[in-house]
């Protein structure tokens, strides 16, 4: 049986409009973000009509939980919340103004060790630490026999979820970035003959048209 995974980047959150650093800072969705979450739910319910079974996973932060809730209701399932699906932790910068982070960030070298760099921030996760837990979560999700899964996570985390899905070696992820906007859906698939893994679509936003 083939497997389809729909990666969802949570909707617009308070820290986006307030100009604050996200990461593990536990902001909630804005009113617009809640409308995005409902639009995502409607699109997935339409697309997954007739699916034999569906699982929904989400980060345990509030903005992802609030995005996942209407999706789970629309699909008639419960949400499984995993801290491994959280956004990267920016340590001391979480919840501070974006300008504060910009002034203090030490950029990783173009060449060299990009995986273990903390951007000059106290207690921030390295890319290796961040990617390792996303890889762990995606491996567990992929191991489930359920043929259709929805994973609600964060914009930056989408990069490493895709990298994990296509089995990109961890040592290579210091240079990769798959951009995903708020409320976007990306589609992953594994076929049931060759077991090839596909990125079917990246950061679909058609379902959000007309919400602004």
C-alpha positions as CSV (number, residue, x, y, z in Angstrom):
1,X,0.0,0.0,0.0
2,X,1.3,3.5,-0.8
3,X,1.7,6.1,1.9
4,X,0.8,9.8,1.7
5,X,1.9,12.4,4.2
6,X,0.6,15.9,4.2
7,X,2.9,18.3,6.0
8,X,1.1,21.4,7.3
9,X,2.9,24.6,8.4
10,X,0.8,26.1,11.2
11,X,-1.2,29.2,10.5
12,X,-0.3,32.8,11.2
13,X,0.6,33.2,14.9
14,X,0.8,36.1,17.3
15,X,4.6,36.3,17.2
16,X,4.5,36.8,13.4
17,X,2.4,39.9,13.6
18,X,4.2,41.2,16.7
19,X,7.7,40.8,15.2
20,X,8.9,38.4,17.8
21,X,11.1,35.4,17.5
22,X,9.2,32.1,17.5
23,X,10.9,28.8,18.1
24,X,9.7,27.4,21.4
25,X,8.1,30.7,22.3
26,X,4.5,29.4,22.8
27,X,2.4,32.0,20.9
28,X,-1.2,31.4,19.8
29,X,-2.8,31.7,16.4
30,X,-4.2,35.1,15.3
31,X,-7.8,35.3,14.1
32,X,-6.4,35.1,10.6
33,X,-4.4,32.0,11.6
34,X,-7.6,30.3,12.9
35,X,-9.3,31.0,9.5
36,X,-6.3,29.5,7.8
37,X,-6.5,26.4,10.0
38,X,-10.2,26.0,9.1
39,X,-9.4,26.4,5.4
40,X,-6.6,23.7,5.7
41,X,-9.1,21.4,7.4
42,X,-11.6,21.8,4.6
43,X,-9.0,21.2,1.9
44,X,-7.7,18.1,3.6
45,X,-11.2,16.7,4.3
46,X,-12.0,17.2,0.6
47,X,-8.8,15.6,-0.6
48,X,-8.9,12.7,1.8
49,X,-12.5,11.7,1.3
50,X,-12.6,7.9,1.1
51,X,-9.2,7.3,2.7
52,X,-9.3,4.0,4.6
53,X,-7.7,5.5,7.7
54,X,-5.9,8.7,8.7
55,X,-3.6,9.8,11.5
56,X,-2.9,13.3,12.6
57,X,0.3,14.3,14.4
58,X,1.3,17.8,15.6
59,X,3.9,19.6,17.6
60,X,2.8,20.2,21.2
61,X,3.1,24.0,20.9
62,X,-0.2,26.0,21.0
63,X,0.0,27.4,17.5
64,X,0.3,23.9,16.0
65,X,-2.2,22.4,18.3
66,X,-4.7,25.1,17.3
67,X,-4.0,24.4,13.6
68,X,-4.3,20.6,14.1
69,X,-7.6,20.7,16.0
70,X,-10.0,21.6,13.2
71,X,-8.1,19.2,10.9
72,X,-8.6,16.3,13.3
73,X,-12.3,17.2,13.7
74,X,-12.9,17.3,10.0
75,X,-11.2,13.9,9.6
76,X,-12.9,12.4,12.6
77,X,-9.6,11.4,14.4
78,X,-7.6,12.5,17.5
79,X,-4.4,14.4,17.4
80,X,-1.1,12.9,18.6
81,X,1.1,15.7,20.0
82,X,4.9,15.2,19.9
83,X,7.5,17.7,21.2
84,X,9.9,16.3,18.6
85,X,7.9,18.1,16.0
86,X,8.5,21.5,17.5
87,X,10.2,24.4,15.7
88,X,13.9,25.0,16.3
89,X,14.6,26.4,19.8
90,X,16.3,29.8,19.6
91,X,17.2,29.6,23.3
92,X,17.4,33.0,24.9
93,X,16.0,34.7,21.8
94,X,12.6,33.1,22.0
95,X,9.9,35.7,22.4
96,X,12.3,38.6,22.0
97,X,12.0,41.1,19.1
98,X,13.3,40.0,15.7
99,X,15.7,42.9,15.8
100,X,17.2,41.6,19.0
101,X,18.0,38.3,17.3
102,X,19.3,40.0,14.1
103,X,21.8,42.1,16.1
104,X,23.2,39.1,18.0
105,X,23.2,36.3,15.4
106,X,26.6,34.9,14.4
107,X,26.1,33.4,11.0
108,X,27.3,29.9,10.3
109,X,30.3,29.6,7.9
110,X,29.6,28.9,4.2
111,X,31.9,26.0,4.4
112,X,32.8,24.0,7.5
113,X,30.7,22.8,10.4
114,X,27.2,24.2,9.9
115,X,25.5,21.4,11.9
116,X,26.9,22.3,15.3
117,X,26.6,26.1,15.1
118,X,24.4,27.8,17.7
119,X,24.3,31.2,15.9
120,X,25.9,32.8,19.0
121,X,22.7,32.3,21.0
122,X,22.7,30.8,24.6
123,X,20.8,27.5,24.7
124,X,19.8,27.6,21.1
125,X,19.5,24.3,19.3
126,X,22.1,23.4,16.7
127,X,20.8,22.2,13.3
128,X,22.1,18.8,14.2
129,X,20.0,18.7,17.4
130,X,17.0,20.2,15.6
131,X,17.2,17.9,12.6
132,X,17.9,14.8,14.7
133,X,14.6,15.1,16.6
134,X,12.6,15.9,13.4
135,X,14.2,12.8,11.7
136,X,13.3,10.7,14.8
137,X,9.7,11.9,14.6
138,X,9.4,11.3,10.8
139,X,10.9,7.8,11.1
140,X,8.3,6.9,13.7
141,X,5.5,8.4,11.6
142,X,6.7,6.6,8.5
143,X,6.9,3.3,10.4
144,X,3.2,3.4,11.2
145,X,1.1,1.2,8.8
146,X,-1.5,4.0,8.4
147,X,-1.6,4.9,4.7
148,X,-2.5,8.6,5.1
149,X,-1.0,10.9,7.7
150,X,-1.2,14.6,8.4
151,X,1.8,16.2,10.2
152,X,1.2,19.7,11.6
153,X,4.5,21.4,12.3
154,X,6.4,24.7,11.8
155,X,7.7,26.5,8.7
156,X,11.4,25.8,9.3
157,X,10.7,22.2,10.6
158,X,9.2,21.4,7.3
159,X,12.7,21.5,5.8
160,X,13.9,18.7,8.0
161,X,10.7,16.7,7.7
162,X,11.2,16.6,3.9
163,X,14.9,15.9,4.3
164,X,14.1,13.0,6.6
165,X,11.4,11.6,4.2
166,X,13.8,11.5,1.2
167,X,16.5,10.0,3.5
168,X,18.9,12.9,3.0
169,X,22.0,12.1,5.2
170,X,22.0,14.1,8.4
171,X,25.5,15.4,7.6
172,X,24.1,17.1,4.5
173,X,21.2,19.1,6.0
174,X,23.3,22.0,7.0
175,X,22.9,23.4,3.5
176,X,19.2,22.5,2.7
177,X,16.1,24.7,3.0
178,X,12.6,23.9,1.6
179,X,10.6,27.1,2.2
180,X,7.1,26.8,3.5
181,X,4.7,29.6,4.3
182,X,2.2,29.8,7.1
183,X,-0.8,27.6,6.4
184,X,0.8,25.8,3.5
185,X,0.4,22.1,2.7
186,X,3.2,20.0,1.3
187,X,2.6,16.5,0.0
188,X,4.9,13.5,0.4
189,X,4.3,10.0,-1.1
190,X,5.9,6.6,-1.1
191,X,4.8,4.3,-3.9
192,X,3.9,0.7,-3.2
193,X,6.0,-0.9,-5.9
194,X,9.4,0.6,-6.0
195,X,9.1,2.3,-2.5
196,X,10.4,5.5,-4.0
197,X,9.8,8.6,-1.9
198,X,8.5,11.7,-3.6
199,X,8.0,15.3,-2.8
200,X,4.7,15.7,-4.7
201,X,4.1,19.3,-3.9
202,X,5.8,22.0,-1.8
203,X,4.0,24.8,0.1
204,X,0.6,24.7,-1.6
205,X,-1.5,27.8,-0.6
206,X,-4.4,27.7,-3.0
207,X,-6.8,26.9,-0.2
208,X,-5.9,30.2,1.5
209,X,-7.0,32.3,-1.4
210,X,-9.5,35.0,-0.4
211,X,-8.8,34.8,3.4
212,X,-6.9,38.1,3.5
